[in-house]
Amino acid sequence: MTLAELSPMYEAAAVPLRLRLRQLRLMLAQTQDPEEIFHIKRRIQELTPMLTQMNELAELTAHYYDRGYWRSEKYTL
């Protein structure tokens, strides 16, 4: 399996995260309970970096073999 073949898998894995974050943001807008607001914000803070990383890895693996593609130092050795 090549890295380019992994890209759709990263994209697919990002979909549930994106949906859950959307749900949490809607819940946050609808609640007034301070404790629930705290827990929702905390969960959003936990999931946001995961989604960011999924998106970055999907982009990187999709274009890894493209000549001239600039690769982030974050994912290079």
mmCIF file of the N, C-alpha and C atoms, coordinates in Angstrom:
data_MODEL
# 
_entry.id   MODEL 
# 
loop_
_atom_site.group_PDB 
_atom_site.id 
_atom_site.type_symbol 
_atom_site.label_atom_id 
_atom_site.label_alt_id 
_atom_site.label_comp_id 
_atom_site.label_asym_id 
_atom_site.label_entity_id 
_atom_site.label_seq_id 
_atom_site.pdbx_PDB_ins_code 
_atom_site.Cartn_x 
_atom_site.Cartn_y 
_atom_site.Cartn_z 
_atom_site.occupancy 
_atom_site.B_iso_or_equiv 
_atom_site.pdbx_formal_charge 
_atom_site.auth_seq_id 
_atom_site.auth_comp_id 
_atom_site.auth_asym_id 
_atom_site.auth_atom_id 
_atom_site.pdbx_PDB_model_num 
ATOM 1   N N  . MET A 1 1  ? 0.846   -1.175 0.000  1.00 0.00 ? 1  MET A N  1 
ATOM 2   C CA . MET A 1 1  ? 0.000   0.000  0.000  1.00 0.00 ? 1  MET A CA 1 
ATOM 3   C C  . MET A 1 1  ? 0.896   1.245  0.000  1.00 0.00 ? 1  MET A C  1 
ATOM 4   N N  . THR A 1 2  ? 0.575   2.182  -0.862 1.00 0.00 ? 2  THR A N  1 
ATOM 5   C CA . THR A 1 2  ? 1.346   3.415  -0.934 1.00 0.00 ? 2  THR A CA 1 
ATOM 6   C C  . THR A 1 2  ? 0.718   4.478  -0.039 1.00 0.00 ? 2  THR A C  1 
ATOM 7   N N  . LEU A 1 3  ? 1.462   5.533  0.192  1.00 0.00 ? 3  LEU A N  1 
ATOM 8   C CA . LEU A 1 3  ? 0.931   6.623  0.999  1.00 0.00 ? 3  LEU A CA 1 
ATOM 9   C C  . LEU A 1 3  ? -0.262  7.276  0.308  1.00 0.00 ? 3  LEU A C  1 
ATOM 10  N N  . ALA A 1 4  ? -0.230  7.354  -1.001 1.00 0.00 ? 4  ALA A N  1 
ATOM 11  C CA . ALA A 1 4  ? -1.344  7.945  -1.745 1.00 0.00 ? 4  ALA A CA 1 
ATOM 12  C C  . ALA A 1 4  ? -2.629  7.140  -1.528 1.00 0.00 ? 4  ALA A C  1 
ATOM 13  N N  . GLU A 1 5  ? -2.506  5.852  -1.340 1.00 0.00 ? 5  GLU A N  1 
ATOM 14  C CA . GLU A 1 5  ? -3.677  5.013  -1.090 1.00 0.00 ? 5  GLU A CA 1 
ATOM 15  C C  . GLU A 1 5  ? -4.223  5.195  0.332  1.00 0.00 ? 5  GLU A C  1 
ATOM 16  N N  . LEU A 1 6  ? -3.389  5.712  1.231  1.00 0.00 ? 6  LEU A N  1 
ATOM 17  C CA . LEU A 1 6  ? -3.833  5.961  2.605  1.00 0.00 ? 6  LEU A CA 1 
ATOM 18  C C  . LEU A 1 6  ? -4.663  7.236  2.724  1.00 0.00 ? 6  LEU A C  1 
ATOM 19  N N  . SER A 1 7  ? -4.474  8.163  1.807  1.00 0.00 ? 7  SER A N  1 
ATOM 20  C CA . SER A 1 7  ? -5.139  9.457  1.898  1.00 0.00 ? 7  SER A CA 1 
ATOM 21  C C  . SER A 1 7  ? -6.656  9.350  2.029  1.00 0.00 ? 7  SER A C  1 
ATOM 22  N N  . PRO A 1 8  ? -7.349  8.555  1.208  1.00 0.00 ? 8  PRO A N  1 
ATOM 23  C CA . PRO A 1 8  ? -8.802  8.449  1.385  1.00 0.00 ? 8  PRO A CA 1 
ATOM 24  C C  . PRO A 1 8  ? -9.203  7.877  2.747  1.00 0.00 ? 8  PRO A C  1 
ATOM 25  N N  . MET A 1 9  ? -8.343  7.055  3.325  1.00 0.00 ? 9  MET A N  1 
ATOM 26  C CA . MET A 1 9  ? -8.645  6.509  4.650  1.00 0.00 ? 9  MET A CA 1 
ATOM 27  C C  . MET A 1 9  ? -8.593  7.601  5.718  1.00 0.00 ? 9  MET A C  1 
ATOM 28  N N  . TYR A 1 10 ? -7.603  8.478  5.611  1.00 0.00 ? 10 TYR A N  1 
ATOM 29  C CA . TYR A 1 10 ? -7.535  9.611  6.537  1.00 0.00 ? 10 TYR A CA 1 
ATOM 30  C C  . TYR A 1 10 ? -8.738  10.531 6.346  1.00 0.00 ? 10 TYR A C  1 
ATOM 31  N N  . GLU A 1 11 ? -9.111  10.767 5.102  1.00 0.00 ? 11 GLU A N  1 
ATOM 32  C CA . GLU A 1 11 ? -10.273 11.613 4.825  1.00 0.00 ? 11 GLU A CA 1 
ATOM 33  C C  . GLU A 1 11 ? -11.545 10.996 5.411  1.00 0.00 ? 11 GLU A C  1 
ATOM 34  N N  . ALA A 1 12 ? -11.694 9.695  5.255  1.00 0.00 ? 12 ALA A N  1 
ATOM 35  C CA . ALA A 1 12 ? -12.873 9.012  5.798  1.00 0.00 ? 12 ALA A CA 1 
ATOM 36  C C  . ALA A 1 12 ? -12.876 9.040  7.324  1.00 0.00 ? 12 ALA A C  1 
ATOM 37  N N  . ALA A 1 13 ? -11.712 8.929  7.930  1.00 0.00 ? 13 ALA A N  1 
ATOM 38  C CA . ALA A 1 13 ? -11.621 8.948  9.393  1.00 0.00 ? 13 ALA A CA 1 
ATOM 39  C C  . ALA A 1 13 ? -11.925 10.338 9.944  1.00 0.00 ? 13 ALA A C  1 
ATOM 40  N N  . ALA A 1 14 ? -11.735 11.368 9.141  1.00 0.00 ? 14 ALA A N  1 
ATOM 41  C CA . ALA A 1 14 ? -12.003 12.735 9.584  1.00 0.00 ? 14 ALA A CA 1 
ATOM 42  C C  . ALA A 1 14 ? -13.493 13.052 9.601  1.00 0.00 ? 14 ALA A C  1 
ATOM 43  N N  . VAL A 1 15 ? -14.283 12.353 8.812  1.00 0.00 ? 15 VAL A N  1 
ATOM 44  C CA . VAL A 1 15 ? -15.724 12.653 8.704  1.00 0.00 ? 15 VAL A CA 1 
ATOM 45  C C  . VAL A 1 15 ? -16.444 12.529 10.055 1.00 0.00 ? 15 VAL A C  1 
ATOM 46  N N  . PRO A 1 16 ? -16.298 11.424 10.790 1.00 0.00 ? 16 PRO A N  1 
ATOM 47  C CA . PRO A 1 16 ? -16.985 11.343 12.088 1.00 0.00 ? 16 PRO A CA 1 
ATOM 48  C C  . PRO A 1 16 ? -16.521 12.411 13.080 1.00 0.00 ? 16 PRO A C  1 
ATOM 49  N N  . LEU A 1 17 ? -15.246 12.753 13.036 1.00 0.00 ? 17 LEU A N  1 
ATOM 50  C CA . LEU A 1 17 ? -14.744 13.806 13.917 1.00 0.00 ? 17 LEU A CA 1 
ATOM 51  C C  . LEU A 1 17 ? -15.394 15.143 13.576 1.00 0.00 ? 17 LEU A C  1 
ATOM 52  N N  . ARG A 1 18 ? -15.450 15.438 12.287 1.00 0.00 ? 18 ARG A N  1 
ATOM 53  C CA . ARG A 1 18 ? -16.070 16.683 11.830 1.00 0.00 ? 18 ARG A CA 1 
ATOM 54  C C  . ARG A 1 18 ? -17.545 16.752 12.253 1.00 0.00 ? 18 ARG A C  1 
ATOM 55  N N  . LEU A 1 19 ? -18.262 15.640 12.089 1.00 0.00 ? 19 LEU A N  1 
ATOM 56  C CA . LEU A 1 19 ? -19.670 15.594 12.482 1.00 0.00 ? 19 LEU A CA 1 
ATOM 57  C C  . LEU A 1 19 ? -19.839 15.767 13.994 1.00 0.00 ? 19 LEU A C  1 
ATOM 58  N N  . ARG A 1 20 ? -19.014 15.100 14.762 1.00 0.00 ? 20 ARG A N  1 
ATOM 59  C CA . ARG A 1 20 ? -19.113 15.199 16.222 1.00 0.00 ? 20 ARG A CA 1 
ATOM 60  C C  . ARG A 1 20 ? -18.806 16.615 16.704 1.00 0.00 ? 20 ARG A C  1 
ATOM 61  N N  . LEU A 1 21 ? -17.805 17.249 16.091 1.00 0.00 ? 21 LEU A N  1 
ATOM 62  C CA . LEU A 1 21 ? -17.502 18.625 16.471 1.00 0.00 ? 21 LEU A CA 1 
ATOM 63  C C  . LEU A 1 21 ? -18.672 19.552 16.146 1.00 0.00 ? 21 LEU A C  1 
ATOM 64  N N  . ARG A 1 22 ? -19.310 19.319 15.025 1.00 0.00 ? 22 ARG A N  1 
ATOM 65  C CA . ARG A 1 22 ? -20.477 20.121 14.658 1.00 0.00 ? 22 ARG A CA 1 
ATOM 66  C C  . ARG A 1 22 ? -21.595 19.929 15.694 1.00 0.00 ? 22 ARG A C  1 
ATOM 67  N N  . GLN A 1 23 ? -21.825 18.679 16.109 1.00 0.00 ? 23 GLN A N  1 
ATOM 68  C CA . GLN A 1 23 ? -22.845 18.398 17.125 1.00 0.00 ? 23 GLN A CA 1 
ATOM 69  C C  . GLN A 1 23 ? -22.517 19.085 18.451 1.00 0.00 ? 23 GLN A C  1 
ATOM 70  N N  . LEU A 1 24 ? -21.259 18.998 18.846 1.00 0.00 ? 24 LEU A N  1 
ATOM 71  C CA . LEU A 1 24 ? -20.854 19.607 20.111 1.00 0.00 ? 24 LEU A CA 1 
ATOM 72  C C  . LEU A 1 24 ? -21.026 21.127 20.083 1.00 0.00 ? 24 LEU A C  1 
ATOM 73  N N  . ARG A 1 25 ? -20.721 21.742 18.961 1.00 0.00 ? 25 ARG A N  1 
ATOM 74  C CA . ARG A 1 25 ? -20.876 23.195 18.853 1.00 0.00 ? 25 ARG A CA 1 
ATOM 75  C C  . ARG A 1 25 ? -22.349 23.597 18.916 1.00 0.00 ? 25 ARG A C  1 
ATOM 76  N N  . LEU A 1 26 ? -23.205 22.776 18.328 1.00 0.00 ? 26 LEU A N  1 
ATOM 77  C CA . LEU A 1 26 ? -24.645 23.038 18.432 1.00 0.00 ? 26 LEU A CA 1 
ATOM 78  C C  . LEU A 1 26 ? -25.117 22.878 19.876 1.00 0.00 ? 26 LEU A C  1 
ATOM 79  N N  . MET A 1 27 ? -24.649 21.838 20.535 1.00 0.00 ? 27 MET A N  1 
ATOM 80  C CA . MET A 1 27 ? -25.008 21.622 21.935 1.00 0.00 ? 27 MET A CA 1 
ATOM 81  C C  . MET A 1 27 ? -24.535 22.789 22.800 1.00 0.00 ? 27 MET A C  1 
ATOM 82  N N  . LEU A 1 28 ? -23.333 23.275 22.510 1.00 0.00 ? 28 LEU A N  1 
ATOM 83  C CA . LEU A 1 28 ? -22.774 24.391 23.262 1.00 0.00 ? 28 LEU A CA 1 
ATOM 84  C C  . LEU A 1 28 ? -23.636 25.642 23.111 1.00 0.00 ? 28 LEU A C  1 
ATOM 85  N N  . ALA A 1 29 ? -24.118 25.872 21.922 1.00 0.00 ? 29 ALA A N  1 
ATOM 86  C CA . ALA A 1 29 ? -24.957 27.047 21.676 1.00 0.00 ? 29 ALA A CA 1 
ATOM 87  C C  . ALA A 1 29 ? -26.312 26.938 22.354 1.00 0.00 ? 29 ALA A C  1 
ATOM 88  N N  . GLN A 1 30 ? -26.766 25.733 22.634 1.00 0.00 ? 30 GLN A N  1 
ATOM 89  C CA . GLN A 1 30 ? -28.101 25.530 23.181 1.00 0.00 ? 30 GLN A CA 1 
ATOM 90  C C  . GLN A 1 30 ? -28.139 25.373 24.694 1.00 0.00 ? 30 GLN A C  1 
ATOM 91  N N  . THR A 1 31 ? -27.009 25.216 25.337 1.00 0.00 ? 31 THR A N  1 
ATOM 92  C CA . THR A 1 31 ? -27.016 24.953 26.777 1.00 0.00 ? 31 THR A CA 1 
ATOM 93  C C  . THR A 1 31 ? -26.669 26.204 27.573 1.00 0.00 ? 31 THR A C  1 
ATOM 94  N N  . GLN A 1 32 ? -27.174 26.236 28.772 1.00 0.00 ? 32 GLN A N  1 
ATOM 95  C CA . GLN A 1 32 ? -26.882 27.323 29.718 1.00 0.00 ? 32 GLN A CA 1 
ATOM 96  C C  . GLN A 1 32 ? -26.172 26.796 30.970 1.00 0.00 ? 32 GLN A C  1 
ATOM 97  N N  . ASP A 1 33 ? -26.117 25.485 31.130 1.00 0.00 ? 33 ASP A N  1 
ATOM 98  C CA . ASP A 1 33 ? -25.527 24.866 32.313 1.00 0.00 ? 33 ASP A CA 1 
ATOM 99  C C  . ASP A 1 33 ? -24.001 25.015 32.281 1.00 0.00 ? 33 ASP A C  1 
ATOM 100 N N  . PRO A 1 34 ? -23.418 25.707 33.272 1.00 0.00 ? 34 PRO A N  1 
ATOM 101 C CA . PRO A 1 34 ? -21.965 25.933 33.271 1.00 0.00 ? 34 PRO A CA 1 
ATOM 102 C C  . PRO A 1 34 ? -21.142 24.646 33.272 1.00 0.00 ? 34 PRO A C  1 
ATOM 103 N N  . GLU A 1 35 ? -21.613 23.643 33.992 1.00 0.00 ? 35 GLU A N  1 
ATOM 104 C CA . GLU A 1 35 ? -20.872 22.382 34.035 1.00 0.00 ? 35 GLU A CA 1 
ATOM 105 C C  . GLU A 1 35 ? -20.894 21.690 32.675 1.00 0.00 ? 35 GLU A C  1 
ATOM 106 N N  . GLU A 1 36 ? -22.041 21.694 32.039 1.00 0.00 ? 36 GLU A N  1 
ATOM 107 C CA . GLU A 1 36 ? -22.147 21.082 30.710 1.00 0.00 ? 36 GLU A CA 1 
ATOM 108 C C  . GLU A 1 36 ? -21.329 21.866 29.692 1.00 0.00 ? 36 GLU A C  1 
ATOM 109 N N  . ILE A 1 37 ? -21.328 23.181 29.794 1.00 0.00 ? 37 ILE A N  1 
ATOM 110 C CA . ILE A 1 37 ? -20.510 24.022 28.905 1.00 0.00 ? 37 ILE A CA 1 
ATOM 111 C C  . ILE A 1 37 ? -19.044 23.661 29.056 1.00 0.00 ? 37 ILE A C  1 
ATOM 112 N N  . PHE A 1 38 ? -18.605 23.485 30.307 1.00 0.00 ? 38 PHE A N  1 
ATOM 113 C CA . PHE A 1 38 ? -17.216 23.111 30.564 1.00 0.00 ? 38 PHE A CA 1 
ATOM 114 C C  . PHE A 1 38 ? -16.866 21.791 29.881 1.00 0.00 ? 38 PHE A C  1 
ATOM 115 N N  . HIS A 1 39 ? -17.719 20.787 30.034 1.00 0.00 ? 39 HIS A N  1 
ATOM 116 C CA . HIS A 1 39 ? -17.444 19.464 29.467 1.00 0.00 ? 39 HIS A CA 1 
ATOM 117 C C  . HIS A 1 39 ? -17.474 19.489 27.933 1.00 0.00 ? 39 HIS A C  1 
ATOM 118 N N  . ILE A 1 40 ? -18.395 20.239 27.369 1.00 0.00 ? 40 ILE A N  1 
ATOM 119 C CA . ILE A 1 40 ? -18.474 20.325 25.909 1.00 0.00 ? 40 ILE A CA 1 
ATOM 120 C C  . ILE A 1 40 ? -17.240 21.028 25.355 1.00 0.00 ? 40 ILE A C  1 
ATOM 121 N N  . LYS A 1 41 ? -16.840 22.128 25.986 1.00 0.00 ? 41 LYS A N  1 
ATOM 122 C CA . LYS A 1 41 ? -15.648 22.854 25.521 1.00 0.00 ? 41 LYS A CA 1 
ATOM 123 C C  . LYS A 1 41 ? -14.399 21.984 25.633 1.00 0.00 ? 41 LYS A C  1 
ATOM 124 N N  . ARG A 1 42 ? -14.328 21.228 26.715 1.00 0.00 ? 42 ARG A N  1 
ATOM 125 C CA . ARG A 1 42 ? -13.176 20.338 26.901 1.00 0.00 ? 42 ARG A CA 1 
ATOM 126 C C  . ARG A 1 42 ? -13.127 19.274 25.802 1.00 0.00 ? 42 ARG A C  1 
ATOM 127 N N  . ARG A 1 43 ? -14.269 18.709 25.465 1.00 0.00 ? 43 ARG A N  1 
ATOM 128 C CA . ARG A 1 43 ? -14.323 17.687 24.409 1.00 0.00 ? 43 ARG A CA 1 
ATOM 129 C C  . ARG A 1 43 ? -13.969 18.296 23.057 1.00 0.00 ? 43 ARG A C  1 
ATOM 130 N N  . ILE A 1 44 ? -14.430 19.503 22.805 1.00 0.00 ? 44 ILE A N  1 
ATOM 131 C CA . ILE A 1 44 ? -14.082 20.190 21.555 1.00 0.00 ? 44 ILE A CA 1 
ATOM 132 C C  . ILE A 1 44 ? -12.572 20.403 21.482 1.00 0.00 ? 44 ILE A C  1 
ATOM 133 N N  . GLN A 1 45 ? -11.966 20.795 22.598 1.00 0.00 ? 45 GLN A N  1 
ATOM 134 C CA . GLN A 1 45 ? -10.519 21.000 22.638 1.00 0.00 ? 45 GLN A CA 1 
ATOM 135 C C  . GLN A 1 45 ? -9.752  19.700 22.402 1.00 0.00 ? 45 GLN A C  1 
ATOM 136 N N  . GLU A 1 46 ? -10.309 18.583 22.807 1.00 0.00 ? 46 GLU A N  1 
ATOM 137 C CA . GLU A 1 46 ? -9.652  17.290 22.601 1.00 0.00 ? 46 GLU A CA 1 
ATOM 138 C C  . GLU A 1 46 ? -9.773  16.823 21.153 1.00 0.00 ? 46 GLU A C  1 
ATOM 139 N N  . LEU A 1 47 ? -10.931 17.059 20.539 1.00 0.00 ? 47 LEU A N  1 
ATOM 140 C CA . LEU A 1 47 ? -11.180 16.544 19.192 1.00 0.00 ? 47 LEU A CA 1 
ATOM 141 C C  . LEU A 1 47 ? -10.602 17.425 18.084 1.00 0.00 ? 47 LEU A C  1 
ATOM 142 N N  . THR A 1 48 ? -10.486 18.712 18.320 1.00 0.00 ? 48 THR A N  1 
ATOM 143 C CA . THR A 1 48 ? -10.005 19.628 17.285 1.00 0.00 ? 48 THR A CA 1 
ATOM 144 C C  . THR A 1 48 ? -8.593  19.282 16.796 1.00 0.00 ? 48 THR A C  1 
ATOM 145 N N  . PRO A 1 49 ? -7.624  19.019 17.674 1.00 0.00 ? 49 PRO A N  1 
ATOM 146 C CA . PRO A 1 49 ? -6.299  18.637 17.166 1.00 0.00 ? 49 PRO A CA 1 
ATOM 147 C C  . PRO A 1 49 ? -6.312  17.315 16.386 1.00 0.00 ? 49 PRO A C  1 
ATOM 148 N N  . MET A 1 50 ? -7.197  16.405 16.773 1.00 0.00 ? 50 MET A N  1 
ATOM 149 C CA . MET A 1 50 ? -7.306  15.140 16.042 1.00 0.00 ? 50 MET A CA 1 
ATOM 150 C C  . MET A 1 50 ? -7.776  15.386 14.617 1.00 0.00 ? 50 MET A C  1 
ATOM 151 N N  . LEU A 1 51 ? -8.777  16.242 14.471 1.00 0.00 ? 51 LEU A N  1 
ATOM 152 C CA . LEU A 1 51 ? -9.288  16.556 13.135 1.00 0.00 ? 51 LEU A CA 1 
ATOM 153 C C  . LEU A 1 51 ? -8.232  17.282 12.314 1.00 0.00 ? 51 LEU A C  1 
ATOM 154 N N  . THR A 1 52 ? -7.538  18.200 12.934 1.00 0.00 ? 52 THR A N  1 
ATOM 155 C CA . THR A 1 52 ? -6.475  18.920 12.236 1.00 0.00 ? 52 THR A CA 1 
ATOM 156 C C  . THR A 1 52 ? -5.410  17.956 11.730 1.00 0.00 ? 52 THR A C  1 
ATOM 157 N N  . GLN A 1 53 ? -4.999  17.031 12.561 1.00 0.00 ? 53 GLN A N  1 
ATOM 158 C CA . GLN A 1 53 ? -3.989  16.070 12.175 1.00 0.00 ? 53 GLN A CA 1 
ATOM 159 C C  . GLN A 1 53 ? -4.493  15.148 11.062 1.00 0.00 ? 53 GLN A C  1 
ATOM 160 N N  . MET A 1 54 ? -5.735  14.718 11.134 1.00 0.00 ? 54 MET A N  1 
ATOM 161 C CA . MET A 1 54 ? -6.305  13.883 10.066 1.00 0.00 ? 54 MET A CA 1 
ATOM 162 C C  . MET A 1 54 ? -6.278  14.626 8.735  1.00 0.00 ? 54 MET A C  1 
ATOM 163 N N  . ASN A 1 55 ? -6.663  15.901 8.759  1.00 0.00 ? 55 ASN A N  1 
ATOM 164 C CA . ASN A 1 55 ? -6.658  16.696 7.534  1.00 0.00 ? 55 ASN A CA 1 
ATOM 165 C C  . ASN A 1 55 ? -5.246  16.885 6.990  1.00 0.00 ? 55 ASN A C  1 
ATOM 166 N N  . GLU A 1 56 ? -4.306  17.159 7.877  1.00 0.00 ? 56 GLU A N  1 
ATOM 167 C CA . GLU A 1 56 ? -2.914  17.336 7.456  1.00 0.00 ? 56 GLU A CA 1 
ATOM 168 C C  . GLU A 1 56 ? -2.355  16.048 6.860  1.00 0.00 ? 56 GLU A C  1 
ATOM 169 N N  . LEU A 1 57 ? -2.633  14.924 7.493  1.00 0.00 ? 57 LEU A N  1 
ATOM 170 C CA . LEU A 1 57 ? -2.120  13.652 6.991  1.00 0.00 ? 57 LEU A CA 1 
ATOM 171 C C  . LEU A 1 57 ? -2.796  13.239 5.683  1.00 0.00 ? 57 LEU A C  1 
ATOM 172 N N  . ALA A 1 58 ? -4.072  13.547 5.534  1.00 0.00 ? 58 ALA A N  1 
ATOM 173 C CA . ALA A 1 58 ? -4.749  13.261 4.269  1.00 0.00 ? 58 ALA A CA 1 
ATOM 174 C C  . ALA A 1 58 ? -4.107  14.055 3.143  1.00 0.00 ? 58 ALA A C  1 
ATOM 175 N N  . GLU A 1 59 ? -3.821  15.327 3.399  1.00 0.00 ? 59 GLU A N  1 
ATOM 176 C CA . GLU A 1 59 ? -3.169  16.180 2.393  1.00 0.00 ? 59 GLU A CA 1 
ATOM 177 C C  . GLU A 1 59 ? -1.762  15.681 2.083  1.00 0.00 ? 59 GLU A C  1 
ATOM 178 N N  . LEU A 1 60 ? -1.004  15.386 3.123  1.00 0.00 ? 60 LEU A N  1 
ATOM 179 C CA . LEU A 1 60 ? 0.373   14.928 2.937  1.00 0.00 ? 60 LEU A CA 1 
ATOM 180 C C  . LEU A 1 60 ? 0.427   13.622 2.154  1.00 0.00 ? 60 LEU A C  1 
ATOM 181 N N  . THR A 1 61 ? -0.386  12.662 2.541  1.00 0.00 ? 61 THR A N  1 
ATOM 182 C CA . THR A 1 61 ? -0.321  11.371 1.856  1.00 0.00 ? 61 THR A CA 1 
ATOM 183 C C  . THR A 1 61 ? -0.878  11.441 0.443  1.00 0.00 ? 61 THR A C  1 
ATOM 184 N N  . ALA A 1 62 ? -1.812  12.345 0.192  1.00 0.00 ? 62 ALA A N  1 
ATOM 185 C CA . ALA A 1 62 ? -2.365  12.484 -1.159 1.00 0.00 ? 62 ALA A CA 1 
ATOM 186 C C  . ALA A 1 62 ? -1.320  13.021 -2.127 1.00 0.00 ? 62 ALA A C  1 
ATOM 187 N N  . HIS A 1 63 ? -0.448  13.879 -1.640 1.00 0.00 ? 63 HIS A N  1 
ATOM 188 C CA . HIS A 1 63 ? 0.512   14.551 -2.528 1.00 0.00 ? 63 HIS A CA 1 
ATOM 189 C C  . HIS A 1 63 ? 1.961   14.167 -2.252 1.00 0.00 ? 63 HIS A C  1 
ATOM 190 N N  . TYR A 1 64 ? 2.177   13.157 -1.458 1.00 0.00 ? 64 TYR A N  1 
ATOM 191 C CA . TYR A 1 64 ? 3.531   12.805 -1.040 1.00 0.00 ? 64 TYR A CA 1 
ATOM 192 C C  . TYR A 1 64 ? 4.463   12.548 -2.225 1.00 0.00 ? 64 TYR A C  1 
ATOM 193 N N  . TYR A 1 65 ? 3.946   11.911 -3.247 1.00 0.00 ? 65 TYR A N  1 
ATOM 194 C CA . TYR A 1 65 ? 4.786   11.548 -4.382 1.00 0.00 ? 65 TYR A CA 1 
ATOM 195 C C  . TYR A 1 65 ? 4.814   12.611 -5.480 1.00 0.00 ? 65 TYR A C  1 
ATOM 196 N N  . ASP A 1 66 ? 4.079   13.700 -5.300 1.00 0.00 ? 66 ASP A N  1 
ATOM 197 C CA . ASP A 1 66 ? 4.081   14.767 -6.297 1.00 0.00 ? 66 ASP A CA 1 
ATOM 198 C C  . ASP A 1 66 ? 5.402   15.512 -6.256 1.00 0.00 ? 66 ASP A C  1 
ATOM 199 N N  . ARG A 1 67 ? 5.988   15.681 -7.401 1.00 0.00 ? 67 ARG A N  1 
ATOM 200 C CA . ARG A 1 67 ? 7.246   16.409 -7.496 1.00 0.00 ? 67 ARG A CA 1 
ATOM 201 C C  . ARG A 1 67 ? 6.999   17.873 -7.130 1.00 0.00 ? 67 ARG A C  1 
ATOM 202 N N  . GLY A 1 68 ? 7.844   18.402 -6.286 1.00 0.00 ? 68 GLY A N  1 
ATOM 203 C CA . GLY A 1 68 ? 7.744   19.798 -5.899 1.00 0.00 ? 68 GLY A CA 1 
ATOM 204 C C  . GLY A 1 68 ? 6.760   20.082 -4.778 1.00 0.00 ? 68 GLY A C  1 
ATOM 205 N N  . TYR A 1 69 ? 6.100   19.057 -4.266 1.00 0.00 ? 69 TYR A N  1 
ATOM 206 C CA . TYR A 1 69 ? 5.145   19.279 -3.172 1.00 0.00 ? 69 TYR A CA 1 
ATOM 207 C C  . TYR A 1 69 ? 5.912   19.580 -1.895 1.00 0.00 ? 69 TYR A C  1 
ATOM 208 N N  . TRP A 1 70 ? 5.554   20.697 -1.254 1.00 0.00 ? 70 TRP A N  1 
ATOM 209 C CA . TRP A 1 70 ? 6.215   21.079 -0.012 1.00 0.00 ? 70 TRP A CA 1 
ATOM 210 C C  . TRP A 1 70 ? 5.634   20.265 1.139  1.00 0.00 ? 70 TRP A C  1 
ATOM 211 N N  . ARG A 1 71 ? 6.494   19.569 1.855  1.00 0.00 ? 71 ARG A N  1 
ATOM 212 C CA . ARG A 1 71 ? 6.067   18.740 2.971  1.00 0.00 ? 71 ARG A CA 1 
ATOM 213 C C  . ARG A 1 71 ? 6.317   19.465 4.295  1.00 0.00 ? 71 ARG A C  1 
ATOM 214 N N  . SER A 1 72 ? 5.375   19.368 5.174  1.00 0.00 ? 72 SER A N  1 
ATOM 215 C CA . SER A 1 72 ? 5.502   19.993 6.484  1.00 0.00 ? 72 SER A CA 1 
ATOM 216 C C  . SER A 1 72 ? 6.632   19.345 7.267  1.00 0.00 ? 72 SER A C  1 
ATOM 217 N N  . GLU A 1 73 ? 7.392   20.155 7.970  1.00 0.00 ? 73 GLU A N  1 
ATOM 218 C CA . GLU A 1 73 ? 8.468   19.616 8.812  1.00 0.00 ? 73 GLU A CA 1 
ATOM 219 C C  . GLU A 1 73 ? 7.904   18.781 9.959  1.00 0.00 ? 73 GLU A C  1 
ATOM 220 N N  . LYS A 1 74 ? 6.650   18.980 10.254 1.00 0.00 ? 74 LYS A N  1 
ATOM 221 C CA . LYS A 1 74 ? 6.004   18.270 11.343 1.00 0.00 ? 74 LYS A CA 1 
ATOM 222 C C  . LYS A 1 74 ? 6.019   16.755 11.104 1.00 0.00 ? 74 LYS A C  1 
ATOM 223 N N  . TYR A 1 75 ? 5.944   16.338 9.838  1.00 0.00 ? 75 TYR A N  1 
ATOM 224 C CA . TYR A 1 75 ? 5.826   14.922 9.527  1.00 0.00 ? 75 TYR A CA 1 
ATOM 225 C C  . TYR A 1 75 ? 7.040   14.366 8.789  1.00 0.00 ? 75 TYR A C  1 
ATOM 226 N N  . THR A 1 76 ? 8.158   15.031 8.892  1.00 0.00 ? 76 THR A N  1 
ATOM 227 C CA . THR A 1 76 ? 9.382   14.513 8.268  1.00 0.00 ? 76 THR A CA 1 
ATOM 228 C C  . THR A 1 76 ? 10.403  14.168 9.345  1.00 0.00 ? 76 THR A C  1 
ATOM 229 N N  . LEU A 1 77 ? 11.273  13.272 9.004  1.00 0.00 ? 77 LEU A N  1 
ATOM 230 C CA . LEU A 1 77 ? 12.316  12.857 9.968  1.00 0.00 ? 77 LEU A CA 1 
ATOM 231 C C  . LEU A 1 77 ? 13.556  13.668 9.806  1.00 0.00 ? 77 LEU A C  1 
# 
